[in-house]
């Protein structure tokens, strides 16, 4: 245990000792004058009695004890003022999950994405040390939020996305929110088309940190798997890339998945399950809850976080001693009848 302000005790303790010595010597050298009452002769007859001597001995003992307790209390107050503390090396544990929200922002997914974003806010609020990121895609993938544990920033971004997905796009702020979600994702669509599902998933896999990190990787992947262009990476190839990098993909699709193109549903289901994930069809509100529950049940072991040295106050010992000292002083005062 160390003192944060040791100078207080170093100066205060010698000063207290010198003050007690000075008062003691001054009391011995200074005679007590008769200022009140009447003078009495032949008091030695009283002072020589055994009863008087016992009372005087008791008085001197009590006086010395009270003086000692006063000095001890002052000394303990100086000790507390000097702030006894202890340095501790603290390691903050963190959870080892990385979660990415990867959304196909084609207009046909607006309703699904809007519900998904609202439920993910609850997930983000419950995170403890996990990292969360957000990416959107159509023709091109855009990284909106890199992996971070700044949950306040993530929640603000989810609010912006939620506003950008709502109709109608009235008001200047709503238009800005819409642009935040959609600007840049259709770059190059004249040549390549749109809704490039495989490119979006493969790009999101690349946003994770290096494979040497011992972390659980999860992608929440919303899409209807309706391809309207020529991707660089197909969906099965993107699923293979995700599997190779130990990324589990949980898919969420609209209730009419496969209605326009029957082959979309089995292809998406196969790709998601190849990574160890599950495909959920958004036909009831509970489907999105199932995704949240599945993510919460994934491996979430603790890793050792960064170490930091903290100074922790340790006032318990001098505080208890000071309390006992004042209590004893109070009892002695009562005993002496002061």
C-alpha positions as CSV (number, residue, x, y, z in Angstrom):
1,X,0.0,0.0,0.0
2,X,1.3,3.5,-0.9
3,X,0.2,7.1,-0.3
4,X,-0.8,9.3,-3.1
5,X,0.0,12.5,-1.1
6,X,2.7,11.3,1.3
7,X,3.9,14.9,2.0
8,X,0.8,15.5,4.1
9,X,1.8,12.7,6.6
10,X,5.5,13.6,6.4
11,X,4.9,17.2,7.4
12,X,1.8,16.7,9.6
13,X,3.1,13.9,11.9
14,X,6.3,15.7,13.0
15,X,4.4,18.9,13.5
16,X,1.9,17.1,15.7
17,X,4.7,15.6,17.8
18,X,6.4,18.9,18.2
19,X,3.1,20.5,19.2
20,X,2.5,17.9,21.9
21,X,6.0,18.4,23.3
22,X,5.6,22.1,23.3
23,X,2.3,22.0,25.2
24,X,3.6,19.5,27.7
25,X,6.7,21.7,28.5
26,X,4.7,24.9,28.7
27,X,2.2,23.3,31.1
28,X,5.1,22.2,33.5
29,X,6.8,25.6,33.4
30,X,3.7,27.9,33.8
31,X,2.2,28.0,37.3
32,X,-1.6,28.0,37.5
33,X,-2.7,31.3,39.0
34,X,-5.6,31.7,41.5
35,X,-8.1,33.5,39.4
36,X,-11.4,32.3,40.9
37,X,-12.8,31.0,44.2
38,X,-11.4,31.2,47.7
39,X,-8.0,30.2,49.0
40,X,-8.0,27.3,51.3
41,X,-5.3,26.6,53.9
42,X,-3.8,23.3,55.0
43,X,-5.0,21.4,51.8
44,X,-2.3,18.9,52.4
45,X,-4.6,17.1,54.8
46,X,-6.9,16.3,51.9
47,X,-4.2,15.7,49.2
48,X,-2.5,13.1,51.4
49,X,-5.6,11.0,51.8
50,X,-5.7,7.6,49.9
51,X,-9.1,8.5,48.3
52,X,-7.8,11.8,46.9
53,X,-4.7,10.1,45.6
54,X,-6.8,7.5,43.8
55,X,-8.9,10.1,42.3
56,X,-5.9,12.1,41.1
57,X,-4.3,9.0,39.7
58,X,-7.5,8.2,37.8
59,X,-7.7,11.7,36.5
60,X,-4.2,11.7,35.2
61,X,-4.6,8.4,33.5
62,X,-7.8,9.4,31.9
63,X,-6.3,12.8,30.8
64,X,-3.3,11.0,29.2
65,X,-5.5,8.5,27.5
66,X,-7.8,11.3,26.1
67,X,-4.7,13.3,25.0
68,X,-3.3,10.2,23.3
69,X,-6.6,9.4,21.5
70,X,-6.8,13.0,20.3
71,X,-3.3,12.8,18.9
72,X,-4.1,9.4,17.4
73,X,-7.3,10.7,15.7
74,X,-5.4,13.6,14.2
75,X,-2.7,11.3,13.0
76,X,-5.3,9.0,11.4
77,X,-7.0,12.0,9.7
78,X,-3.6,12.9,8.2
79,X,-3.2,9.3,7.0
80,X,-6.7,9.5,5.3
81,X,-5.8,12.9,3.8
82,X,-2.7,11.4,2.3
83,X,-4.9,8.9,0.4
84,X,-3.7,5.4,1.0
85,X,-4.0,3.5,-2.3
86,X,-2.7,0.5,-4.1
87,X,-1.7,-0.1,-7.7
88,X,-3.5,-2.9,-9.4
89,X,-2.9,-4.5,-12.8
90,X,-6.4,-5.0,-14.3
91,X,-7.2,-7.0,-17.4
92,X,-10.6,-6.3,-18.9
93,X,-12.2,-9.4,-20.5
94,X,-13.8,-9.0,-23.9
95,X,-16.0,-11.4,-25.9
96,X,-14.6,-12.8,-29.0
97,X,-17.4,-12.3,-31.5
98,X,-17.4,-10.2,-34.7
99,X,-20.8,-9.6,-36.2
100,X,-21.4,-7.9,-39.6
101,X,-24.8,-6.7,-40.9
102,X,-24.6,-7.2,-44.7
103,X,-27.7,-5.8,-46.4
104,X,-28.9,-5.9,-50.0
105,X,-30.4,-2.4,-50.3
106,X,-32.5,-3.1,-53.4
107,X,-35.9,-1.5,-53.0
108,X,-37.5,-5.0,-52.8
109,X,-35.7,-5.5,-49.5
110,X,-36.7,-2.2,-47.8
111,X,-39.4,-3.7,-45.7
112,X,-37.3,-6.7,-44.5
113,X,-34.2,-4.4,-43.8
114,X,-36.3,-2.0,-41.9
115,X,-37.6,-4.6,-39.5
116,X,-34.2,-6.3,-39.3
117,X,-32.5,-3.0,-38.3
118,X,-35.1,-2.3,-35.6
119,X,-34.5,-5.7,-34.0
120,X,-30.7,-5.4,-34.3
121,X,-30.8,-2.3,-32.1
122,X,-31.8,-4.6,-29.2
123,X,-28.9,-7.0,-30.0
124,X,-26.4,-4.1,-30.1
125,X,-27.5,-2.8,-26.8
126,X,-26.9,-6.3,-25.2
127,X,-23.3,-6.6,-26.6
128,X,-20.4,-6.7,-24.2
129,X,-17.0,-6.4,-25.9
130,X,-18.1,-7.9,-29.2
131,X,-17.4,-5.9,-32.4
132,X,-20.2,-4.9,-34.8
133,X,-20.0,-3.7,-38.4
134,X,-22.4,-2.7,-41.1
135,X,-22.0,-3.0,-44.9
136,X,-24.6,-2.4,-47.7
137,X,-24.5,-3.5,-51.3
138,X,-26.3,-3.5,-54.6
139,X,-23.9,-3.3,-57.6
140,X,-21.1,-2.2,-55.3
141,X,-20.5,-3.0,-51.6
142,X,-20.1,0.0,-49.3
143,X,-18.6,-0.3,-45.7
144,X,-20.7,2.0,-43.5
145,X,-19.3,1.0,-40.1
146,X,-16.1,-1.0,-39.8
147,X,-15.9,-3.5,-36.9
148,X,-16.1,-1.5,-33.7
149,X,-17.2,-1.8,-30.1
150,X,-18.4,1.8,-30.1
151,X,-22.1,0.8,-29.7
152,X,-23.4,4.3,-29.5
153,X,-22.0,5.0,-33.0
154,X,-23.5,1.7,-34.3
155,X,-26.9,2.6,-32.9
156,X,-26.8,6.1,-34.4
157,X,-25.9,4.5,-37.8
158,X,-28.8,2.0,-37.5
159,X,-31.1,4.9,-36.8
160,X,-29.9,6.7,-39.9
161,X,-30.4,3.5,-42.0
162,X,-33.9,3.0,-40.5
163,X,-34.9,6.5,-41.5
164,X,-33.4,6.1,-45.0
165,X,-35.5,3.0,-45.6
166,X,-38.8,4.6,-44.8
167,X,-41.3,6.0,-47.3
168,X,-42.1,8.6,-48.3
169,X,-38.7,10.4,-48.6
170,X,-40.1,13.7,-47.4
171,X,-38.0,16.4,-45.7
172,X,-34.4,17.3,-46.2
173,X,-33.1,15.0,-43.4
174,X,-35.0,12.0,-44.7
175,X,-33.4,12.6,-48.1
176,X,-30.0,12.8,-46.6
177,X,-30.6,9.5,-44.7
178,X,-31.7,7.9,-48.0
179,X,-28.6,9.1,-49.7
180,X,-26.5,7.8,-46.8
181,X,-27.8,4.3,-47.4
182,X,-28.0,4.2,-51.2
183,X,-25.4,6.6,-52.6
184,X,-22.5,4.7,-54.2
185,X,-24.1,1.2,-54.1
186,X,-25.1,1.4,-57.8
187,X,-21.8,2.7,-59.1
188,X,-21.1,0.8,-62.4
189,X,-24.6,-0.6,-62.7
190,X,-24.8,0.4,-66.4
191,X,-22.1,-2.2,-67.2
192,X,-22.5,-4.8,-64.4
193,X,-26.1,-4.6,-63.5
194,X,-27.5,-4.6,-59.9
195,X,-28.2,-7.0,-57.0
196,X,-24.8,-8.7,-57.3
197,X,-25.4,-11.0,-54.3
198,X,-22.2,-13.0,-54.4
199,X,-20.0,-9.8,-54.7
200,X,-21.8,-8.3,-51.7
201,X,-21.3,-11.4,-49.5
202,X,-17.6,-11.9,-50.6
203,X,-16.9,-8.2,-50.0
204,X,-18.3,-8.4,-46.5
205,X,-16.1,-11.4,-45.7
206,X,-13.1,-9.3,-46.6
207,X,-14.1,-6.6,-44.1
208,X,-13.2,-9.0,-41.2
209,X,-9.8,-8.7,-39.5
210,X,-7.0,-11.2,-40.2
211,X,-7.7,-14.9,-39.9
212,X,-5.1,-15.2,-37.2
213,X,-7.6,-13.7,-34.7
214,X,-9.3,-16.3,-32.5
215,X,-12.7,-14.8,-32.9
216,X,-16.2,-16.1,-33.9
217,X,-17.3,-14.4,-37.2
218,X,-20.9,-13.9,-38.1
219,X,-22.7,-12.3,-41.0
220,X,-26.4,-11.3,-40.9
221,X,-27.1,-11.4,-44.6
222,X,-30.4,-9.9,-45.9
223,X,-31.2,-10.6,-49.6
224,X,-33.8,-11.9,-52.0
225,X,-31.1,-13.5,-54.1
226,X,-32.6,-12.0,-57.3
227,X,-29.5,-11.5,-59.5
228,X,-29.8,-8.6,-62.1
229,X,-26.3,-8.5,-63.5
230,X,-23.0,-10.2,-63.9
231,X,-21.1,-10.7,-60.6
232,X,-17.4,-11.2,-60.2
233,X,-18.1,-13.9,-57.5
234,X,-21.2,-16.1,-57.6
235,X,-23.2,-16.8,-54.4
236,X,-21.9,-20.4,-54.1
237,X,-18.3,-19.1,-54.5
238,X,-18.9,-16.4,-51.9
239,X,-20.3,-19.0,-49.5
240,X,-17.1,-21.1,-50.0
241,X,-15.0,-18.0,-49.3
242,X,-16.9,-17.4,-46.1
243,X,-16.6,-21.0,-45.0
244,X,-12.8,-20.9,-45.7
245,X,-12.5,-17.9,-43.5
246,X,-14.6,-19.5,-40.7
247,X,-17.5,-17.0,-41.2
248,X,-21.0,-18.2,-40.4
249,X,-23.8,-16.6,-42.4
250,X,-27.3,-16.2,-41.2
251,X,-29.7,-15.3,-44.0
252,X,-32.9,-13.4,-43.9
253,X,-35.1,-13.2,-47.0
254,X,-38.6,-11.7,-47.7
255,X,-41.7,-13.9,-47.5
256,X,-42.1,-14.1,-51.3
257,X,-38.6,-15.6,-51.8
258,X,-38.6,-17.8,-54.9
259,X,-42.0,-16.5,-56.1
260,X,-40.6,-14.7,-59.1
261,X,-37.6,-17.0,-59.6
262,X,-38.1,-20.5,-58.0
263,X,-34.4,-21.3,-58.1
264,X,-33.5,-18.3,-55.8
265,X,-34.7,-20.0,-52.6
266,X,-32.8,-23.3,-52.8
267,X,-29.6,-21.6,-53.9
268,X,-29.6,-19.1,-51.1
269,X,-30.5,-21.8,-48.5
270,X,-27.7,-24.1,-49.7
271,X,-25.2,-21.3,-49.7
272,X,-26.1,-20.2,-46.1
273,X,-26.1,-23.7,-44.7
274,X,-22.8,-24.4,-46.3
275,X,-21.2,-21.9,-43.9
276,X,-23.0,-23.5,-40.9
277,X,-25.7,-20.9,-40.7
278,X,-29.5,-20.9,-41.3
279,X,-31.8,-19.2,-43.7
280,X,-34.9,-17.5,-42.2
281,X,-37.9,-16.4,-44.3
282,X,-39.4,-13.2,-43.0
283,X,-43.1,-14.0,-42.9
284,X,-43.7,-13.3,-39.3
285,X,-42.0,-11.0,-36.8
286,X,-40.6,-14.0,-34.9
287,X,-38.3,-14.9,-37.8
288,X,-36.0,-12.0,-37.1
289,X,-36.1,-12.9,-33.4
290,X,-34.9,-16.4,-34.4
291,X,-31.8,-14.9,-36.0
292,X,-31.1,-12.9,-32.8
293,X,-31.5,-16.0,-30.7
294,X,-29.2,-18.0,-33.0
295,X,-26.5,-15.4,-32.8
296,X,-26.7,-15.2,-29.0
297,X,-26.3,-18.9,-28.7
298,X,-23.1,-18.9,-30.8
299,X,-19.7,-19.4,-29.1
300,X,-18.9,-16.4,-26.9
301,X,-15.8,-17.2,-25.0
302,X,-13.8,-14.6,-23.1
303,X,-10.5,-13.2,-24.3
304,X,-8.0,-11.2,-22.3
305,X,-8.3,-7.6,-23.2
306,X,-5.7,-4.8,-22.8
307,X,-4.0,-4.5,-19.4
308,X,-4.1,-1.3,-17.5
309,X,-2.7,-0.1,-14.2
310,X,-5.3,1.4,-11.9
311,X,-4.8,3.2,-8.6
312,X,-7.4,2.0,-6.1
313,X,-8.0,3.9,-2.9
314,X,-7.7,1.8,0.3
315,X,-9.2,3.9,3.1
316,X,-10.7,1.1,5.1
317,X,-8.0,0.5,7.6
318,X,-7.4,4.1,8.7
319,X,-11.1,4.8,8.6
320,X,-11.9,1.9,10.9
321,X,-9.1,2.9,13.2
322,X,-10.3,6.5,13.3
323,X,-13.9,5.4,14.1
324,X,-12.7,3.2,17.0
325,X,-10.4,6.0,18.3
326,X,-13.2,8.5,18.3
327,X,-15.5,6.0,20.0
328,X,-13.0,5.3,22.7
329,X,-12.5,9.0,23.2
330,X,-16.2,9.5,23.6
331,X,-16.4,6.7,26.2
332,X,-13.5,8.2,28.2
333,X,-15.1,11.6,28.2
334,X,-18.3,10.1,29.6
335,X,-16.2,8.1,32.1
336,X,-14.4,11.3,33.3
337,X,-17.7,13.1,33.6
338,X,-16.6,16.0,31.3
